[in-house]
Amino acid sequence: MIAFYLSLAALGAAGAALIRELAAAQAKQRAALRPVRVHAANRDSRRG
């Protein structure tokens, strides 16, 4: 009976880790879609 609960706990931990990995991948994907800001210093140096 204890083995059943231990395996259940292991399954829950694995599921939580999987959800964290998916959330991290989604955050990376969102960050890649975000436009990159051009710094004002770079724009000033081009005029010179």
Buried (B, 14 or more C-beta within 10 A) or exposed (E): EEEEEEEEEEEEEEEEEEEEEEEEEEEEEEEEEEEEEEEEEEEEEEEE
